[in-house]
Amino acid sequence: MKAKILIIGGGGMGTSIALHAATRCDPLDEPVVLIERDRLGAGSSGRSGAIVHAAYSDRALCGMARDSLKQYMHLTTHTGRSVGHRKTGVLILSGDSKEEREHHHADFEMQRSLGINAEELDAEAIRARVPGIEVDDDAIGIWQADGGYLEPSRTIETFARLARERGATTRTGITGPRVLVEDGRVVGVETDQGRFEAEHVVLAIGAWTPVLLEQLGVKWPLRVLRTEEHFVTMPPVDISDEDEGFQDHGGGGHEARFVPDPLETLPVAHPVVIDRENCFHIRCDPQEERSRVGRLGFKRLPELDGPLGPTEQASAEFSDWARGSVAKRLPFYADMEDRGSNASHITVTPDGRGIVGEVPEVKGLWVVTGFSGLDYTLAPSIGEGLVQMILGKPVSAFDPSFFAPDRFSGEG
Ligand SMILES: Cc1cc2nc3c(=O)[nH]c(=O)nc-3n(C[C@H](O)[C@H](O)[C@H](O)COP(=O)(O)OP(=O)(O)OC[C@H]3O[C@@H](n4cnc5c(N)ncnc54)[C@H](O)[C@@H]3O)c2cc1C
């Protein structure tokens, strides 16, 4: 089989790239193939909280997050398939120092200037959005009504299914890929199930990227960090407060062209809350009748030697911190029972910006990694822009120099 574009890795990034590639390539003349060594979503994408919003401080990332959010919101209308985007709204609470409050306001102005659906809230409006929340009378927040979270496995399944509907091939259980290079140019991949010839190979293998790059003598300063989440019972939902109560349309889950995907309307106890003062985020996970609490930012996360396996749990110390932080802000969680935890990994670069682009040393080899936990937030824009780059088209999804890998050449 000769692929125009061969993607290695079936997480959120790989499947988004496969979808965008399949949308633009002719299935007969320019085949798109994705190979995954395990099952789709076996990496950190499958364990993600998958919160999505466009409330960042960086203008470039905000623009991409805005566009990605639009793709998620309109996917069902355009394709009849859903990513389980539960639009709960996202509340971002400012830190309490003068400097943080000024930044917060500047972020809000910038987001509005990009056409992002954002509202600035005072303490009274915050309390109205999240009944029971504890904030000082001078608290400020940003409200993004279009934000919420995705159901990670539904997102990956939908991206992969749509890619296949457009002619792509996805193959799981293919191990040991070795990138084949001739005269400085990719020619394909050797695997335990034979050789795949390919004009372009994309590494979308997240925290495993250094392993395959090192086989080619390429070393970048990527770090893998441990990320944890603590789970606690979701508080009861007052259905009468819900404008979109859950209705089981009996559709079985996937084809959502004429009925909403039940995952998109499940009642939640409160919107996503991102608390910059106490450094946590929390989102409801109504399918599991629990809420997921994570730590904000990645500067204090422990570094790992490599990716974590699929059954890791958070440390007792993290769970204590998560419970305490949430109960301070949302006291109605104080009496909720613990419901386990989750630990996985994210991949980061020295400047905190992801990598998207061609490996300078190997023509036709492309890498996507290092998104520090913004992967779902950006995956549609990344998929779109990377495919534009590969096909030599003008790149409208982002500025390629922002993510260019050559900024790390020789730094490994
Ligand atoms: C606890 C947690 C919470 C998070 N919360 C959010 C959030 O709220 N919002 C957000 O946007 N992001 C969040 N993230 C980040 C994000 O979801 C993931 O880190 C991201 O999806 C990684 O995507 P990926 O496709 O690059 O990598 P992965 O999902 O790790 O996928 C890589 C795939 O490549 C495969 N693979 C590896 N090596 C090979 C090989 N040699 N051959 C073939 N296949 C291979 C793996 O099996 C895997 O399936 C969170 C992450 C974690 C861990």
The ligand as a Tripos MOL2 file, in Angstrom:
@<TRIPOS>MOLECULE
LIG
   53    58     1     0     0
SMALL
NO_CHARGES

@<TRIPOS>ATOM
      1 C1         -5.4890   13.9260   33.0600 C.3       1 LIG1
      2 C2         -5.4730   14.7280   31.7700 C.ar      1 LIG1
      3 C3         -6.3730   15.7710   31.5880 C.ar      1 LIG1
      4 C4         -6.3480   16.4990   30.4000 C.ar      1 LIG1
      5 N1         -7.2490   17.4990   30.2190 N.ar      1 LIG1
      6 C5         -7.2910   18.1600   29.0320 C.ar      1 LIG1
      7 C6         -8.2920   19.1440   28.8050 C.ar      1 LIG1
      8 O1         -9.1010   19.4340   29.7040 O.2       1 LIG1
      9 N2         -8.3340   19.7700   27.5820 N.ar      1 LIG1
     10 C7         -7.4410   19.4650   26.5900 C.ar      1 LIG1
     11 O2         -7.5200   20.0520   25.4990 O.2       1 LIG1
     12 N3         -6.4600   18.5430   26.7890 N.ar      1 LIG1
     13 C8         -6.3740   17.8820   27.9910 C.ar      1 LIG1
     14 N4         -5.4250   16.9250   28.2110 N.ar      1 LIG1
     15 C9         -4.4150   16.6780   27.1740 C.3       1 LIG1
     16 C10        -4.8420   15.7660   26.1170 C.3       1 LIG1
     17 O3         -6.0830   15.2110   26.1680 O.3       1 LIG1
     18 C11        -3.8490   14.6610   25.7570 C.3       1 LIG1
     19 O4         -2.6080   14.8650   26.3140 O.3       1 LIG1
     20 C12        -3.8050   14.6800   24.2800 C.3       1 LIG1
     21 O5         -5.0630   14.3120   23.8220 O.3       1 LIG1
     22 C13        -2.6890   13.9250   23.6640 C.3       1 LIG1
     23 O6         -3.0620   13.6330   22.3400 O.3       1 LIG1
     24 P1         -2.1390   12.8820   21.3470 P.3       1 LIG1
     25 O7         -3.0230   12.3680   20.2640 O.co2     1 LIG1
     26 O8         -1.0050   13.7870   20.9520 O.co2     1 LIG1
     27 O9         -1.4500   11.7020   22.1770 O.3       1 LIG1
     28 P2         -2.0530   10.3470   22.7260 P.3       1 LIG1
     29 O10        -3.4640   10.4270   23.0800 O.co2     1 LIG1
     30 O11        -1.1200    9.8560   23.7830 O.co2     1 LIG1
     31 O12        -1.9810    9.4060   21.4670 O.3       1 LIG1
     32 C14        -0.8200    8.8410   20.9690 C.3       1 LIG1
     33 C15        -1.1640    7.4980   20.3740 C.3       1 LIG1
     34 O13        -0.0240    7.0170   19.6990 O.3       1 LIG1
     35 C16         0.0760    5.6140   19.9310 C.3       1 LIG1
     36 N5          1.4660    5.2410   19.7320 N.ar      1 LIG1
     37 C17         2.5360    5.5680   20.5020 C.ar      1 LIG1
     38 N6          3.6600    5.0610   19.9740 N.ar      1 LIG1
     39 C18         3.2870    4.3930   18.8500 C.ar      1 LIG1
     40 C19         4.0060    3.6750   17.8730 C.ar      1 LIG1
     41 N7          5.3160    3.5180   17.9590 N.pl3     1 LIG1
     42 N8          3.3110    3.1270   16.8570 N.ar      1 LIG1
     43 C20         1.9650    3.2950   16.7470 C.ar      1 LIG1
     44 N9          1.2340    3.9710   17.6520 N.ar      1 LIG1
     45 C21         1.8930    4.5120   18.6820 C.ar      1 LIG1
     46 C22        -0.4190    5.4300   21.3480 C.3       1 LIG1
     47 O14        -0.8460    4.1080   21.5860 O.3       1 LIG1
     48 C23        -1.5360    6.4480   21.4200 C.3       1 LIG1
     49 O15        -2.7930    5.9050   21.0770 O.3       1 LIG1
     50 C24        -5.4010   16.1900   29.3760 C.ar      1 LIG1
     51 C25        -4.5030   15.1500   29.5780 C.ar      1 LIG1
     52 C26        -4.5350   14.4240   30.7440 C.ar      1 LIG1
     53 C27        -3.5450   13.3190   30.9090 C.3       1 LIG1
@<TRIPOS>BOND
     1     1     2 1
     2     2     3 ar
     3     2    52 ar
     4     3     4 ar
     5     4     5 ar
     6     4    50 ar
     7     5     6 ar
     8     6     7 ar
     9     6    13 1
    10     7     8 2
    11     7     9 ar
    12     9    10 ar
    13    10    11 2
    14    10    12 ar
    15    12    13 ar
    16    13    14 ar
    17    14    15 1
    18    14    50 ar
    19    15    16 1
    20    16    17 1
    21    16    18 1
    22    18    19 1
    23    18    20 1
    24    20    21 1
    25    20    22 1
    26    22    23 1
    27    23    24 1
    28    24    25 2
    29    24    26 1
    30    24    27 1
    31    27    28 1
    32    28    29 2
    33    28    30 1
    34    28    31 1
    35    31    32 1
    36    32    33 1
    37    33    34 1
    38    33    48 1
    39    34    35 1
    40    35    36 1
    41    35    46 1
    42    36    37 ar
    43    36    45 ar
    44    37    38 ar
    45    38    39 ar
    46    39    40 ar
    47    39    45 ar
    48    40    41 1
    49    40    42 ar
    50    42    43 ar
    51    43    44 ar
    52    44    45 ar
    53    46    47 1
    54    46    48 1
    55    48    49 1
    56    50    51 ar
    57    51    52 ar
    58    52    53 1
@<TRIPOS>SUBSTRUCTURE
     1 LIG1         1 GROUP 0 **** ****
